[in-house]
Amino acid sequence: MDIAYAIRKDEPTAVNNTSTEVEIALYEHWERSNRLSVMFIKTRISAGIRGSVDQHTTVRDLLKAIDEQFVTSDKALASTLIMKFCSTRLDIVRGVREHIMQIRDTAAQLNKLECDEACKVFDEISERDTVAWNVLISCYTRNGRTRDALGVFDMMQTPPYGSEPDDVTCLLLLQACANLGALEFGERLHNYILGHGYGDALNLCNSLIAMYSRCGYLDKAYQVFKSMHKKDIVSWSAMISGFATNGYGREAIDAFRDMQRLGIAPDEQTFTGVLSACSHSGLVEEGWMFLDSMSKEFGIMPNIHHYGCMVDLLGRAGLLDQAYQLIISMGVKPDATIWRTLLGACRIHGHVTLGECVIEHLIELKALEAGDYVLLLNIYSSVGDWEKVIEVRKLMKEKGIQTTPGCSTFELKGEVYEFVVDDISHPRKDEIYEMLDEIGQQLKIAGYVAEITSELHNLGAEEKETRLSYHSEKLAIAFGVLATPPGTTIRVAKNLRICVDCHNFAKLLSGVYNREVIIRDRTRFHHFREGHCSCNDYW
């Protein structure tokens, strides 16, 4: 099949347009508005926060009034206040979340200001209370400016502002820490939560479990979980997902069983977590069992996410034909994500024919993205079909398709450092490269050999090895070895899947340098200890 022709014929050029929500820009609009409907809603929400209004009646009134009386820009800000109200009413958060997100999505489309412009509007606000700062944090996190969001925490407390972060501030920043892998900052937030009387807040405890899990500190996540006086289904699901992403599939299943024994019924998210655990640990039989039990035992019909976990499990296990048959026979319409999951499995196992078949399905959905081209390049390069590689690269250049560059982060003393391949931006770059060269020499003595199949260009073996030497995660690890005392755990977050060569590098380094190395890639954690990885080389 001529994949390149099919792409040229049917697929529009992939464009990565991200709508920016500028909630802070709406704050000034709110302050200038004198409409009675605005004041009514603001008053009702505030009353709800204070607990002086019946929670169920208030939410119904709010949602109805927002739909009927507010223009879109007002809806976006009203939704922010409702979220504050809902943070004190955990039993109704889920009921209004979807409605609120729909409002915000609509507002984003009608208010396409850049985040920098929103900050200018924020600077013009004369009186900035905690709610205003929270909206600024939300704006940063929604636009990928996570480090800027973390910086607000200190800024809002300093003179002349003097705004005290509240529970909503902590919720937003814990999510930012989870996304960035900023463990030290997350621990600081945890101390703030305990010191300000929020330690028993169920939603914050759940967020702490998620944050510690996504930073690879599973022991701490479990400690928070065990210390909770009250646990809901979100708590259990967060802990199960934490076990899953860190490669502890059996422990995730055990937690699921413990939850059942306590009489807590699983929900859709719980099954997503336990199926993900099966996927990351290669538990094929268990995965089929849980998928089958959803409808038969719990009356929950599997959705696209559950089937996606199962396709991922089968794909990682090399059962690609079974994965394909599941997609075409499942009870929901396949989306681009599930086809993309199978395409990733085709890349891992070098299944060219099925990979091209998956590309056809993505073309039909008009959902081909830059990452799909990269996966296709991987498939062709893994079998040495360099003509197809050249053809796809040419096509990408013609369409102006830009791929996401690999990037790794390392946190040191509360500051997050970012590295890309061949990075020269760090002030200690010379020391980092010297350290990396020294590490490379030590690892070669211990038996390290570069896995040149991880390099996708048609180059000689020596040149491939040179290119692989300076991947972003290797630079981050070298900086970790350089900047921390011997024996300190090195924690790295990677935005893409770790390649085989970097995986081998980290695994051997953990033994030679007696360091635990924890790398969070796009889908899971790798805990390297004494020359072994928690994934058992299955990822």
N, C-alpha and C positions, 0 to 999 in steps of 0.2 A: 504493500500500500504506500502511496506517496503522501505521507503525512504533511509535508510542507505545502503541497498543493491544496490539500483539504483545508489547512489553516488559512492560507491566502484567500481561498474561495469563500469560506463561510464565517470566518471569525473577524470581528471588528478589532481595531487596535486596542490593546489593553490600556486603560487609563486609570491611574491610581488617584482618584479624587476623594479626599476625605473631608466631609462636611464638618465645619467647626461650630461647636455650640458655644455661644458667647453669652452665658447667663449673666455675667457681671455687667455687660452693657445694658441689660434690661433693668438693672437695679435703679439706675438714674431715672429711667422712664417711669418706673413704679413710683418713685418719690415725687415726680412731677404731676402724677395723675391725681385728679380730684374726684373721679367717678365714684359714686356711692357703692357700686358693685365691688370695686377694688377694696375699699375700706371694709365692706361687709366681710369679704373673704378673709382679709388680713385679721380682722377682729375674731372671726370664728376659729381660724387656725390658732391664733395666739391663745384663745380660751381653751382650745383642745389641748395645747401643750401644758397649760396650767392644770388641766384635769377637771375644769369646772363645767365641761360640756360632755354629754354622753358620747362616747367614742364612736359608736356605730352610726348614730344619727349625724354626727359631725362629718364623718367621711362621706356619707351619701350626699349630704348637702353641699359639701365642697366640690365633689366631682360633678354634680349636676350644675352647680353655679358656674364652675370653670367652663364647662362645655357651652353653656347658654349665654353667659354674660361677658366672657373675656375674649379679647383679641389674642392672637397667637403669642405675641411677645409677653403679654401679661400672664398667659398660661405657663410659660416657662419659669417665670419667677414664682408664681403661686405654687408650682410643683416643688420648688426648693423648700418652701416653708412647710408644705405638706410632708415632705420627707423628714423634716425635723419633728413634726407631730408624730409621724409614724414610728420614729425611732424610739418613742416612749410607749408605743402600743404594738408590741411584737406580734400579737395575734392577728393584726390586720395588715401588716407590711406587705405580705404577698398579694393580698387582694387588690392593692392600689398600685403596686410597682409597675405592672404592665401598662396601666392607664397613664401613669406619670411618664414612663419612657416614651410612649407614643407622642405625648405632648411635646417632650423635649426634642424628639426627632423632627417633628414638624417645625418647631422653632428654629432648629439648626439650619434647615433648608431656607428659611426666610431671613436669616440673620447671618450671612456668610462673611462676617468680619474675621480678620485674622486675630489670633490670640494676642499679638502685640497691640493691636488696636483696642482690644478689650481692656488691656492693662492701662492704656492711656485714659480710657473712660473711668476705670477704677481710681486712678490717681486724682481725678477731678472730684471724687466724692468727698465731701467735707467731713462727715461723721461715719467712720467705718467701724461697725460693730462686728461681733463674731460671725453673724450670719453672712455679712458681706465678705469677710475673709474666707469663709467656707466655700462660697461660690467661686472665689478666685482660685482656691485650691482645686475645686472641681473642674474649672476651666483648664487649668494646667494639666491635670491628669488625663482629661479627655482628649487632649491634643498631644499627648506623648511627652510632655515636658515634666517628667516625674521629678527630676532633681529640683526644678524650680518650685514644684509643689511642696517638697520637703523644706525648702528654704523659707517658706511662708511661716512655718511653725515658730521659728525664732523671731522673724520680723514682726509678726503681729503682736508679740508680747513686749517688744522694746518700746521705750519712749520715742516719740510722743503718742504712739498708738495705744499701748496698754490694754489690748484685747486679750481676754483669757480664753485659750482653746477649750471647747466643750466636747461632749461625747461625740457629736457629729464630726468635729474636726479630727478626732482620733480615728473614727471609722474611715474617713476619707484618706488619711495619711497611712493607716495600716494597709489599705489597699494599694497605695502607692509603693510602700515598702515591699509588699508581696510582689508587685510587678517588676520592681527594680532589683529585688534580692538584697535590699539594704537591711541586713540583720542588725547591725549596731544601732541604727536609727530606730528600728522596730523595737529593740530592747529598751531604748530610751523612752519611747512612747508607752511601752508596757509599765515602766516605772512611774511615768506621769499618770497613767490611768489608776494605778494603785494608790498613788499619793493624793489623788483628787477625788477619791470616793467612788470611782466608776468600776471598781474591781469585780463587783457582782453583776454588772450589766451583761445580760445574756448575749446580746448582739456583739458587744465588744469582745467577750470571751471567744465567741465563734470566730470573729475576725482575727483574734490572736492565734487561734489554732491554724487558720488558713495561712496567716503571715509566716509563722514559724515553719510550717510544712513547706511552703513555697520558697523559703530561704534555706531549706535542707537541714533545719535544726529540729528533727523529728522528736528527739527526746524532750525538748522543751514544749513542743506542741502537745505531746502526750501528757506532760506534767500539768499544763493548763487544763486539758480535758479532764484529767483525774481529779483536779482540785475544784471543779465546778459543782456547786450544790444542786443545781438543776440543769439537766441536759434536755434539749429538744431534738427533733429530727435533723435540724440544721447542724447541731453539734456533732451528732453521730456521722452525718454525711461528710462533714468537714474532716473528721478524723479518718474516716475510711478513705477519702480522696487523698489525704496526706500520706497514709500508708501506701496507696497505689502509686503516686507519682515518685515516691522514694524507693520503689522497688520491693516493698514488703507485701506481696500478694497474699500470702497465707495469713499474715496478721490482719489484713483488711477483711478477709473472709471470716476470721475469728471475731472481729469486732461486729461484723454484720450478724453473726449468730448470737453474740452477747446482747445486742440490741433487741433481737427477736425474743430472747428469753425474758427481757424486761417488759415485754408487751408493747414496744414501740414499733409501729408499722412503718416499713420503708416507703419512701416516695420515689418519684422518677429520678431525682438527683442522687438518691442513695444507690439506685441500681446503676446509674452512670458511673459512680465511683467504684463499685465492686466489679463491674465489667471492665473498667479501665485497669483495675488491679490484676485481673486475670490476663489482660492484654500485656501489661508490662512484665508479667512473670511467666508468660507462656503457658498458662493453665487452660488449655483448650477444652477439656472435658468439663471443667468447672464453669467455664464461660457459657457453654451450651446449656448446662443445667440452670444457671441463673436466668438466662434469656427465656428458657422454656417456663420457668416458675413464675415469671412476672405476671402473665395473664392467668395461668392456671391456679396459682396459689394466692395471688394478691390482687387480681383484677386490674392490673395495670398493663395497658397495651404498649408494647415497645414503640418508642419513637425513633426518629432518624439518628439521634445521638447514641441510643443503645445499639442500634444496628451498626453504627459507625465504629463503636468500640469492638464489636464482634468481628467486623471486617478487618480492623486493625490487628486483632488477635490472630485471626486466620492468616492474614498476610505476613505478619512477623514470623509465624510458625512455618511459612513456606507453603501453606495450603491455599494457593492463589485461585485455583479453579473453584474450590468450595466458597471462597470469598466472593468470587464473581457470581456464582449461582445464588448466593444469599442476597446479593444486591438486586438481581433481576427478579427474585421471587418474593421479596419481603413485602409487607403490607402497606408500605408507604412509598411515595414517589422518590426515587433517588435524587439527591441534590449534588451540587458540584463538590461539596466537601467530602462526601463518601466516595465519589469517584477519585478524588484527589488522594484519599487515604490508600486506595488500591493502587494508584499510580506510584505512590511512595514505596509500596511493597514490591512492585515490579522493578523499581530501581534497586532495592536491596538485593533482590534475587536475580537481576539481569534478565527478566522475562520481557523480551522485546515485543513479541507478537501481541501479548495481552496489554502491554503498555500502549501500543499504538491503538488498540481497540478502545482503551479508556480515553485516550485523547479524542477519538471520534465522538464519544459520548459527551465530553466537555465542549466540543465544538457545537454539537447539537443544542446544548444548553446555553450556548453563547457565553460561556463562563471561563474561557481559557485565560489564565493569569501568567504573570512573569515567572512565578515559581514553578508553574507547570512546564514551561520551556526548559527550566533548569533541570527538573526531574527527567525530562526527555533526553537532555544532553547527558545526564548521568547514565541513563540506560544504554544509550548508544556507545558512550565511552567505555562502559564496563565490559562490553563485548568487542571493543576495538574497531567499531564502525566509524572511523574518523571522517569518512565522506558525509555521512548523515550529520555528524557533529558540526562540520563546516557549514552544511546546508541550513541547519537550524540556527546557528550563530548568525549567518547572513540574513536570515529571515528576521531575527530579533533586531538586528541593526537597521534593516529596512523599515521596520515598524516603530523604531525608536523606543523599544522596550527596555526599561531599566530594572535590573534585578536588585533585590535587597542585599546590601553588603553585609558580610559577617561581622559581628561586633560582640565583644566580651567586656564585662564589667567586673571590677574588684573593689571592694569597700575597705578603706583603711582609716581608722580614727574618725568615723562618721562621714568621710568624704568618699564619693563614688568616682572611681577612675574608669575611663572607657578606652578600649583598645580596638583597632581594626587591623587587618592584615598589613604588614610592613609599616606599622605605625611609627611616626617620628615626632608626634605632637607632645609626648610626655616630657616634662622638664628633666627627668632622669633617664632619658632614652639611651644615652651611651652606656650607663651602668646596666640598664635592663638588657640590652643586646649582648653585653659582655657576659652577664649572668646566664643568658639563654645559651650562648655558645659553650660556656663551661658546663651547664647542665647536659647539653647535647653530647659532649665528650664523655662525661661520666656515664650517661645512659648507654652509649655505644659500647663502653667497656663491659657493661652489665648485659649486653646482648641486644640492645635496641637496633632495629633495622627499619628505616622509613617505609611505610606502606604507600608505594608510589601510585597505586591504583586510585588513591584518593585525589590525585591531581587530574583535572579533566582536560588539560591541554595536551596536544600531540607533541610532546617534547622528549628529549633524551632522559634517561634515568637520573643522571646527575643533576640536570636542570630541574627535574620534577622534585627531587629531594630538597633542593635549595628553596624552591617555592613553598614547599610544605613546612619549612623550618620556622617561618615567621607568621603562622596563623595567629589570629587574635587571642585564642585561648592559651596558646603557648606563651605569648607575651605577658598575658595577665598572670599566669602561673609563675613566670620568671620574676615578675614584679613582686608577687607574694613571697617568694623565697628570699628575694633581696630585702624586702621592707619589714619582714616579721621575724621574731626570734625562732630558733630551731624548735621543731615540734609543734608549732602553731598550725592549726587547721587552715587550709587555703580554700576559700569559697569563691567560685567564679560563676557568673551567669552568662549564658550564650544565647543569642537570639535565633540561631539556626540549629539544626541537628549536628551534633559533634561528629566529625569524620573519623574513620577507622584509625588513621595515623595519629591524630591527637588523642584518641582514646587509648591507644597503645602507649603513647608517650606519658600520659598522666598515670596510667596503671603502673608502669615501671618506675616512674619518679616516686610514687608513694612508698615503694619498697626501698629504693636506693637512698632517699633523703629522709626516710622515716617520718613522712608527713601524711596526714589524711588530707586528701584533695576531694572537694565536693564540687561537681560541675552540674549546673542546671541548664540543660539545653531546651530546645523548643517544646519538648513533650514530656521530659522526665528528669529525674536526678540520677547522677552517677556518683556513688560513694566509693572512692578508691582508698583501699587500706592494704598495706603490706603486699603490694603487687597484684591485688585482686580488685574487681569491681562488683558492686552490689547487683548490677544487671546481669552478671554471669555472661558477659559479652553478647547479650541478647537485647538489641535495641533497634 
